[in-house]
Amino acid sequence: MREFAVAPYHRADFPVLAVDMFSGSLVAIVTPMLASGEIDRAAWLRLLDLHLDNATAGVIVGGTTGESATLLEAELRELTTTALEHVAGRMKVIAGAGTNSTAESVARARWLSALGVDGLLVVTPAYVKPTQEGLIRHFTAVAAASSVPILLYNVPGRTAVDLLPPTVARLATVPNIVALKEAVGDIERVRELLRLAPGIALLSGDDATCREAVLAGAKGVISVTANVAPREMADMIAAALEGDATRAGRIDARLAGLHENLFVEANPIPVKWVLERMGLIGQGIRLPLTPLSNRFQSRVLAAMERAGLTG
């Protein structure tokens, strides 16, 4: 079995990796594509400007919503480099580094961190269903290969493996593992994570429950809804962070239809359809994903209307 040496990290090597380093409304940004499937570079800059203009705290490049499974290494490198150059420090740029192979994730962590990103989002390995001990060894190896902070990502609905709270608590002792994107929409899970792993930033990965999560103590959200309603998500999370449950709830009520209907088919199918309707991107999406089915379009359109995204 291949072994991965763990670098001799010390917390003093990461003096600014406080739980507030990643907070607010961060967007799991789509990858805009032409109808041919090629990256739409003009639309990429347009989307980055949308988030710069609407108080988004950071973008996650090449995550699930960015169709990471279909991106070539050269494309991920170009998207990340372009984002870093264009954003120029005005918001966080986090790159998706997770794969279902530890060796590949380690290699990706090395070259992505060398680009100068603010952090790496590392999802649990999909399909292979590792044990909790396997997850600890996997994430520790990836963290050792990275010169930038690591954000864990738990989304068992897509990966078929659940990163359990006691495992997160053990991983929180690795110096450059600083945050967790938790997509299990369970507030009791949020409370357990806050109790067991208070030293890392908890970010909701579930738009429908992120307001409750932040009011309970999470630091923010990595959002799909923020692709199409960035200002609203930023304002809602800011209100929740300030403890203004009434204002946060009022904003969230307008977005509830989006939170639900952006997942009527596999993400990012619906959100790319909405962005196309808004005139921000073209029709491109890569197989095996396909454009939004006709039978769902009226539902998604109604959610857009309730959120004030039409007319």
SVG drawing of the C-alpha trace seen along z (x, -y; Angstrom):
<svg xmlns="http://www.w3.org/2000/svg" viewBox="-44 -46 52 48">
<polyline fill="none" stroke="black" stroke-width="0.4" points="0.0,0.0 1.3,-3.4 2.1,-5.6 2.1,-9.4 4.5,-11.1 3.0,-13.8 4.9,-17.1 6.0,-18.4 3.3,-21.2 3.1,-23.3 0.2,-25.7 2.8,-28.5 3.3,-28.0 -0.3,-29.1 -0.7,-32.1 -3.7,-33.6 -5.8,-30.4 -8.5,-31.5 -12.0,-30.3 -12.9,-33.7 -10.6,-33.3 -13.4,-31.8 -16.8,-33.3 -19.8,-35.0 -21.4,-34.0 -19.1,-32.1 -20.3,-30.8 -19.8,-27.3 -19.5,-29.0 -20.5,-27.4 -18.1,-26.9 -19.7,-28.7 -19.4,-26.9 -20.2,-27.5 -22.7,-25.2 -19.7,-23.3 -18.7,-22.5 -15.6,-24.7 -15.0,-27.1 -16.7,-30.5 -13.9,-32.8 -15.8,-36.0 -18.7,-34.7 -16.2,-33.5 -15.0,-37.1 -18.6,-38.3 -19.5,-35.9 -16.5,-36.9 -17.5,-40.6 -21.0,-39.7 -19.7,-38.4 -17.2,-41.2 -20.0,-43.7 -22.4,-41.9 -20.4,-41.2 -19.6,-37.6 -16.9,-36.6 -15.2,-34.0 -15.5,-31.8 -15.0,-28.0 -13.5,-27.2 -13.9,-23.7 -16.2,-22.3 -19.2,-20.1 -21.2,-23.0 -18.3,-23.9 -18.5,-20.4 -15.2,-19.3 -15.7,-15.7 -15.6,-16.9 -12.8,-19.5 -9.4,-18.7 -6.4,-19.6 -5.5,-22.4 -9.0,-23.8 -9.0,-23.9 -5.5,-25.5 -6.7,-28.2 -10.0,-28.9 -8.1,-29.2 -5.3,-31.4 -7.7,-33.7 -9.8,-34.0 -6.7,-34.9 -5.6,-37.5 -9.0,-39.0 -10.1,-39.1 -6.6,-40.4 -7.3,-39.8 -10.7,-41.4 -12.4,-38.1 -11.2,-34.6 -10.4,-32.2 -10.6,-28.6 -10.0,-25.7 -11.5,-22.2 -8.8,-19.7 -10.7,-16.6 -10.8,-13.4 -11.5,-9.7 -7.8,-8.9 -5.5,-10.0 -2.5,-10.1 -4.3,-12.3 -5.7,-14.6 -2.2,-15.0 -0.8,-15.9 -3.6,-18.3 -3.2,-19.9 0.5,-20.5 0.0,-22.3 -3.1,-24.2 -1.6,-25.6 1.4,-26.6 -0.8,-28.9 -1.5,-31.0 -5.1,-30.2 -6.5,-31.1 -7.5,-27.6 -8.4,-24.2 -11.8,-22.5 -11.3,-18.8 -14.4,-16.6 -14.6,-13.1 -13.6,-10.5 -16.6,-9.4 -17.7,-5.9 -14.9,-4.0 -16.6,-4.3 -13.6,-4.6 -13.7,-3.9 -13.5,-6.8 -9.8,-5.9 -9.3,-5.9 -10.8,-9.4 -8.4,-10.6 -5.4,-9.3 -6.7,-10.6 -7.2,-14.2 -4.0,-14.2 -2.0,-13.3 -3.7,-16.0 -3.1,-18.6 0.5,-17.6 0.9,-18.3 -0.7,-21.7 0.9,-25.0 -2.5,-26.7 -5.4,-26.0 -7.7,-23.0 -11.5,-23.1 -13.0,-19.6 -16.2,-18.9 -18.8,-16.4 -21.7,-15.7 -22.7,-12.1 -25.7,-12.4 -23.2,-12.6 -20.2,-10.7 -21.8,-7.8 -19.6,-8.3 -20.3,-10.4 -17.5,-12.3 -18.7,-11.9 -18.3,-14.6 -15.8,-12.6 -13.7,-12.2 -13.9,-15.9 -12.7,-16.5 -9.7,-14.4 -8.9,-16.1 -9.3,-19.5 -5.9,-18.9 -4.1,-18.9 -2.8,-22.5 -3.8,-23.6 -7.2,-21.9 -9.2,-25.0 -12.8,-24.6 -15.5,-22.2 -18.3,-22.5 -21.0,-20.4 -23.8,-19.6 -25.8,-17.4 -28.8,-19.7 -29.3,-18.8 -29.0,-21.4 -28.3,-18.8 -25.3,-17.8 -24.2,-21.4 -24.5,-21.7 -22.5,-18.5 -19.7,-19.7 -19.6,-23.1 -19.2,-21.2 -16.7,-18.6 -14.5,-20.8 -14.7,-24.4 -11.3,-25.2 -12.3,-25.1 -14.8,-27.2 -18.1,-25.4 -19.6,-26.4 -23.0,-25.2 -23.2,-23.4 -27.0,-23.3 -28.7,-26.5 -32.1,-25.4 -30.7,-25.3 -27.8,-27.6 -29.6,-30.5 -30.3,-28.2 -26.8,-26.9 -25.3,-30.4 -27.6,-31.4 -26.5,-28.3 -22.9,-29.3 -21.6,-28.4 -19.4,-31.0 -21.2,-31.1 -22.2,-29.1 -20.7,-27.8 -23.8,-28.3 -25.4,-27.3 -28.2,-29.9 -25.5,-32.6 -24.8,-32.0 -28.1,-33.7 -28.8,-35.8 -25.4,-36.8 -26.4,-40.0 -29.4,-38.5 -27.3,-35.6 -24.6,-37.9 -27.1,-40.1 -28.9,-37.1 -25.7,-35.6 -24.4,-38.9 -27.7,-39.4 -27.4,-35.9 -23.8,-36.5 -25.0,-39.6 -27.7,-37.7 -30.5,-39.5 -32.7,-36.4 -35.7,-38.5 -33.9,-40.2 -32.2,-37.0 -35.5,-35.1 -37.2,-37.8 -34.5,-37.5 -34.4,-33.7 -38.1,-33.5 -37.8,-35.1 -35.0,-32.6 -36.7,-29.4 -38.0,-28.5 -34.6,-28.7 -33.0,-26.7 -35.5,-23.9 -35.8,-24.1 -32.2,-24.6 -32.0,-20.9 -34.9,-19.4 -32.3,-17.8 -28.7,-17.2 -26.7,-20.3 -25.6,-22.4 -28.3,-21.6 -31.0,-24.0 -28.7,-26.8 -27.1,-26.9 -30.5,-27.1 -31.4,-30.1 -28.1,-31.9 -28.8,-31.4 -32.3,-32.9 -30.6,-35.8 -28.4,-36.4 -25.2,-35.7 -24.0,-32.4 -24.8,-30.4 -26.3,-26.9 -23.2,-24.9 -23.2,-21.9 -21.1,-18.8 -22.3,-15.2 -23.3,-13.2 -25.2,-16.2 -28.0,-17.5 -30.0,-20.8 -32.9,-21.2 -35.9,-19.0 -38.9,-20.8 -41.2,-19.5 -39.2,-21.3 -38.7,-24.7 -42.0,-26.2 -41.1,-25.3 -37.7,-26.9 -39.1,-29.9 -41.7,-30.4 -38.9,-30.3 -37.0,-32.9 -40.1,-35.1 -40.6,-34.8 -37.0,-35.7 -37.3,-38.8 -34.9,-37.5 -37.2,-38.1 -38.4,-41.3"/>
</svg>
